Each structure stands twice: as structure tokens, then as C-alpha cells.
Amino acid sequence: MEQINGSVQVEHMLLYTFLEVSSDCKFKEQLHSLQSQRIVELCYDEEMELQTDGNRSGHLQNVSDPEVNEAVIRIIAAQLAQIGDQFDNKIRARVVNDLVQHFLNENLSAEEITRRMSEAVEGLARAIPLDMEQEKVTLVLAMVLTKKIANTMPSLLHRVFSTTVNYISQQLHNYIVRMLRE
């Protein structure tokens, strides 16, 4: 099973919590299995490896209390889930079904699926005129698409979750760090 390194831990926690608190989540059992399979680690362990810069892997830098980190992530995820509920009905079934087909195609590489996800998110962001930061729109749309794909086919949760975390980590990591500092 994949190990979570410090650079994507926040993205994992944010997406997991977003899905956990989202309304109309039909795959709660599969979601909780992500946690039990150690794909998502929601706790901070004091025995985590000390890095050469003095930080512990998996901890947010510049925030001293791990309990605050989880609390802040939960608050932000809940706020994003509320926004996501507003976006939910604006996403056409065709977009979701196309992505489901890409995720089902085991011949597509992880990079290709991430690219298809990115194209879908960017297309939706252009089609839905919203009065908020572009990064926030992109983040919420990626997470809502994850929920909608998993609702359509719960067996894809692991793959879509990993792809979305990868996408968010590549495209929006700095934005997430800024949100957590505010």
C-alpha cells in the first residue's frame, strides 16, 4: 500500500474529510475502508520520522500543534463541502460518465487520467461563472467530481481518490497551504 509523504498528507486529509462531510455521499463504507487500508492517515504520530530540517514528516510546517492542523483541515473541508453542494447540480452527468469511463480504462496511465481529470475541471471552471478565487473553484470542482465519480461507481474510489490527490498536490498545493495559514 502506498505510503503518504508529508507533501501530500494535507491533500489526502482535505479530500478525505471533504468526502466524509459531503452530503449525498453514497460510498461511506468504501471511504472508511480507505482509512483502514492506510491510504489515508488522519492522525499525527509523535514517532514520525524527524526530517533533516527539524520538522516531522507529515506535519504542516509553521503550525506547532498537530491537533490544530486536523481541526483547521476539518473546518476548511466542511466549508468547501458546502460550496461543493452548490456546484453539484451544475455538473452534467455526461462529464461524470466520461470520467468514469476513463477511470475504468486500465490501459490509461495515471498521468493520462490526471490529465483527463484536469481537462474536465478546467472545462467546468470556465462553464460555471462564479465570483470566487479560481483556485478555490478548481479545488472544489475536483473534489465534487471525485464524489460524483465514486457515487456513480464506488469501486473506483481508490483510483479516483489517488488521482485527485495527485492532481490537487500538483496544481493547488500552494493554495491549500495559504488557506491553512489564514
C-alpha positions as CSV (number, residue, x, y, z in Angstrom):
1,M,0.0,0.0,0.0
2,E,1.3,3.5,-0.8
3,Q,2.8,5.5,2.0
4,I,1.8,9.1,2.4
5,N,4.6,11.5,2.5
6,G,4.5,15.0,4.1
7,S,3.9,16.8,0.8
8,V,0.6,15.1,0.1
9,Q,-0.7,14.4,3.6
10,V,-2.6,17.6,3.7
11,E,-4.3,17.0,0.3
12,H,-5.2,13.4,1.5
13,M,-6.7,14.7,4.7
14,L,-8.5,17.6,3.0
15,L,-10.1,15.3,0.3
16,Y,-11.0,12.6,2.7
17,T,-12.6,15.0,5.1
18,F,-14.4,16.8,2.3
19,L,-15.9,13.4,1.2
20,E,-16.7,12.4,4.7
21,V,-18.7,15.6,5.4
22,S,-20.3,16.0,2.0
23,S,-24.0,15.5,1.5
24,D,-25.2,12.7,-0.8
25,C,-22.1,10.6,-0.3
26,K,-23.2,7.1,-1.3
27,F,-19.9,5.4,-0.7
28,K,-19.2,5.9,3.0
29,E,-18.3,2.3,3.6
30,Q,-15.7,2.4,0.9
31,L,-14.5,5.7,2.1
32,H,-13.9,4.3,5.6
33,S,-12.0,1.4,4.0
34,L,-9.5,3.9,2.6
35,Q,-8.7,4.8,6.2
36,S,-8.4,1.2,7.4
37,Q,-6.2,0.4,4.4
38,R,-3.8,3.2,5.5
39,I,-4.4,5.0,2.2
40,V,-5.4,8.0,4.4
41,E,-3.8,8.7,7.7
42,L,-5.8,11.1,9.7
43,C,-3.8,11.2,12.8
44,Y,-0.4,12.7,13.6
45,D,2.0,10.3,15.1
46,E,4.6,11.7,17.5
47,E,7.0,9.0,16.4
48,M,7.0,10.1,12.8
49,E,10.4,10.4,11.2
50,L,12.3,13.6,12.0
51,Q,13.5,15.3,8.9
52,T,16.9,16.9,8.4
53,D,15.3,20.4,8.7
54,G,14.0,19.5,12.2
55,N,10.3,19.1,11.1
56,R,8.5,15.8,11.4
57,S,7.3,14.3,8.2
58,G,3.5,14.7,7.7
59,H,3.2,17.8,9.8
60,L,2.3,21.1,8.4
61,Q,5.2,23.5,8.7
62,N,4.8,26.7,10.7
63,V,2.0,25.2,12.7
64,S,3.1,23.9,16.0
65,D,0.1,21.9,17.3
66,P,-0.9,18.8,15.3
67,E,-4.4,18.9,16.8
68,V,-4.9,22.4,15.4
69,N,-3.9,21.1,12.0
70,E,-6.6,18.5,11.9
71,A,-9.2,20.9,13.3
72,V,-8.3,23.5,10.7
73,I,-8.4,21.0,7.9
74,R,-11.8,19.8,9.1
75,I,-13.2,23.3,9.1
76,I,-11.9,24.1,5.7
77,A,-13.1,20.8,4.3
78,A,-16.6,21.5,5.7
79,Q,-16.7,24.9,4.1
80,L,-15.5,23.5,0.8
81,A,-18.2,20.8,1.0
82,Q,-20.9,23.5,1.4
83,I,-19.6,25.2,-1.7
84,G,-19.5,21.8,-3.4
85,D,-23.1,21.2,-2.7
86,Q,-23.9,24.4,-4.6
87,F,-21.7,23.2,-7.6
88,D,-23.1,19.6,-7.5
89,N,-26.2,20.2,-9.8
90,K,-24.2,22.3,-12.2
91,I,-22.1,19.3,-13.3
92,R,-23.6,17.4,-16.1
93,A,-23.9,13.6,-15.9
94,R,-22.0,13.4,-19.2
95,V,-18.9,14.9,-17.7
96,V,-19.0,12.4,-14.8
97,N,-19.8,9.5,-17.1
98,D,-16.9,10.3,-19.4
99,L,-14.5,10.4,-16.4
100,V,-15.9,7.1,-15.1
101,Q,-15.1,5.5,-18.5
102,H,-11.5,6.9,-18.3
103,F,-11.1,5.6,-14.8
104,L,-12.4,2.2,-15.9
105,N,-9.9,2.0,-18.7
106,E,-7.0,0.3,-17.1
107,N,-4.8,0.9,-20.2
108,L,-4.7,4.6,-19.4
109,S,-1.7,5.7,-17.3
110,A,-2.1,7.6,-14.1
111,E,-0.7,10.7,-15.9
112,E,-3.3,10.4,-18.7
113,I,-6.1,10.0,-16.2
114,T,-4.9,13.0,-14.2
115,R,-4.7,15.0,-17.5
116,R,-8.3,14.0,-18.3
117,M,-9.4,15.0,-14.8
118,S,-7.6,18.3,-15.2
119,E,-9.3,19.0,-18.5
120,A,-12.7,18.2,-17.0
121,V,-12.1,20.5,-14.0
122,E,-10.8,23.3,-16.2
123,G,-13.8,23.0,-18.6
124,L,-16.2,23.1,-15.7
125,A,-14.5,26.1,-14.2
126,R,-14.9,28.0,-17.5
127,A,-18.5,26.9,-17.9
128,I,-19.6,27.8,-14.4
129,P,-19.3,31.6,-13.8
130,L,-18.5,32.1,-10.2
131,D,-17.5,35.0,-8.1
132,M,-14.7,33.4,-6.1
133,E,-11.0,32.7,-6.4
134,Q,-10.1,30.5,-9.4
135,E,-8.0,28.2,-7.2
136,K,-10.9,27.6,-4.9
137,V,-13.3,26.9,-7.8
138,T,-10.7,24.4,-9.2
139,L,-10.2,22.7,-5.8
140,V,-13.9,22.3,-5.1
141,L,-14.7,21.1,-8.6
142,A,-12.0,18.4,-8.4
143,M,-13.4,17.2,-5.1
144,V,-17.0,17.3,-6.3
145,L,-16.1,15.3,-9.4
146,T,-14.4,12.8,-7.1
147,K,-17.6,12.4,-5.1
148,K,-19.7,12.1,-8.2
149,I,-17.5,9.5,-9.8
150,A,-17.4,7.5,-6.6
151,N,-21.2,7.8,-6.2
152,T,-21.6,6.5,-9.8
153,M,-19.2,3.6,-9.3
154,P,-18.0,3.1,-5.7
155,S,-15.4,0.5,-6.8
156,L,-13.4,3.4,-8.4
157,L,-13.0,5.3,-5.1
158,H,-9.4,4.2,-4.5
159,R,-8.3,5.1,-8.1
160,V,-10.2,8.4,-8.3
161,F,-9.1,9.4,-4.8
162,S,-5.4,8.8,-5.6
163,T,-5.8,10.7,-8.9
164,T,-7.5,13.6,-7.3
165,V,-4.9,13.9,-4.5
166,N,-2.2,13.8,-7.1
167,Y,-3.9,16.5,-9.2
168,I,-4.5,18.7,-6.2
169,S,-1.0,18.2,-4.9
170,Q,0.5,19.2,-8.3
171,Q,-1.9,22.1,-9.1
172,L,-3.1,23.5,-5.8
173,H,-0.7,22.7,-3.1
174,N,0.5,26.3,-2.5
175,Y,-3.1,27.5,-2.5
176,I,-4.0,24.9,0.2
177,V,-1.0,25.9,2.3
178,R,-2.1,29.6,2.1
179,M,-5.7,28.6,3.1
180,L,-4.4,26.8,6.1
181,R,-2.3,29.7,7.2
182,E,-5.2,32.2,7.0
